[in-house]
């Protein structure tokens, strides 16, 4: 235990860089344990965020209210335990819907409602405030709204955290990196579009960020302008709303339940597309309790561990083939739920097996004589999918089955994390073939968002270009072009091109001064996927140990006082963007936070020891 010149204990110091959900989850787990800490050992914790301490950038509280979450409020919590009748505190606090209903000034949320992202940001900040209020007197939590630009090793151990504003330097015995979504340098396509736009007045290419951080106002995109949008995932819906309801347009629901769009006259014309040109379908109406869990029958931990052991016995390594060892189990799991739900709802004859490729790419092999013909076919597919979504995620066979893709992620992680797949299988079968369809079919928006898109297509504000959409430039007209090789006369020209795809984490392209300095100094390293013959493949992910996720340096040694969690570690681990726990369940999100909290506090030697 360190002492100062007066004989008192010097505080141990911890730094948490990034206070979005991952950073807050670790702070909450720490605070729950610090109720039983040594009162004679002071502790100082720095919570550092360059956007909004307690909410982070993606969930910041000043964004527009039309940006919503895609998980129902009753299934979202940042507390590691449910309320127990006492005051809200780390280890016993409300889910998002419970908090909203009990908080003055917040609109009531039902457990099956979808909250706005700014609402979630306010919830995160309330959790942060509860953490701070709950800490014992010998623990100090200091919030710093600063950008961290470097970490340097201290001669006495620990780190000097360099900030872009005063106090400029903070000493920390241990540091957690929970820095969230990156902003990347342009890839060749993006650079070509940037160069084209940069040489022309009134032409703009917007990319590499969330819609809430893009300049989508009339200064950049005047009313009546044609704007092209690349990508039809969740971020597309954000762009769509910013350019419609964000411009004063309104959706009205008729007596028959259908939506129509009433334009304000300030909208641009939106022409969007993607490889499949199927906008990400809706999630099924929620019919599951907040603490619902699914127990896999085929895709189990035991099955995956058995396959790894068999590979080790037969081939001298435990790496799996995704298409051989994992995908068949996923498909059997989906079909089991699909058929059982169908039977429970009254179906007599078995349904044909689910075809994920056909669901994700319904226009494969089709050609269309005109944009109108394609739109007719597209709306047919979208309306059919909405009907399935209305049936719900427990009583509707399709959406119940597709929810299995979400419910079994933890088992898939067991197979794929830390180089669990053969490198070629990981790249070709998992990343390139499986993940796009998986994301399209399992991560959709609320039903209302898809209804709104249907209304916008019918009204004419939005046009979907067609399958295998091509985005290019026209030197003659000085405009971007959008077209589909399978839709005759689909060519459109646009003054603005918006890339609505979420940037893929990649250390080599991350523009963050902190990431660049850590790479240059060798403090961090890139995770490389290695095959059984020793072949090494770069991934762009941050190299970390298994739990509690110590950072590994350029020499291959791990720092016992530096941790990383969340999106920077994508590619080493899979699906790190999850941003909440589920009430009453010991989810992987909660386990990750607990592991790091325990490691940091054990290292600080502040917790009371039990006999």
Secondary structure, 3 states (H helix, E strand, C coil): CCECCCCCECCEEEEEECCCHHHHHHHHHHHHHHCCECCCCCEEEEEECCCCCCCCCCCCCCCCCCCECCCCHHHCECCCCCCCCCCCECCECCCHHHHHHHCCCCCCCCCCCCCEHHHHHHHHHHHHHHHHHHCCCCEEEEEECCCEEEEEECCCCCEEEEECCCCCEEEECEEEECCCCCCECCCHHHHHHHHHHHCCCCCEEECCCCHHHCCCCCCCCCCCCEEEEECCCHHHHHHHHHCCHHHCCEEEECCCCCEEEECCCCCCEEEEECCCCCCCCCCCCCCCCCCCCCCCCCCCHHHHHHHHHHHHHHHCCCCECHHHHHHHHHHHHHHHHHHHHHHHCCCCCCCCCCCHHHHHCCCCCCCECCHHHHHHHHHHHHHHHHHHHHHCCCCCHHHHHHHHHHHCHHHHHHHHCCCCECHHHHHHHHHHHHHHHHHHHHCCCCHHHHHHHHHHHHHCCEEECCCCEEEEEECCCCEEEEEECCECCCCEEECEEEECCCCCCCCCCECCHHHHHHHHHCCCCEEEEECCCCCEEEEEEECECCCCCEEECCCCCEEEEEEECCHHHECCECCCCCCCECCCCCCHHHHHHHHHHHHHHHHHCCECCCC
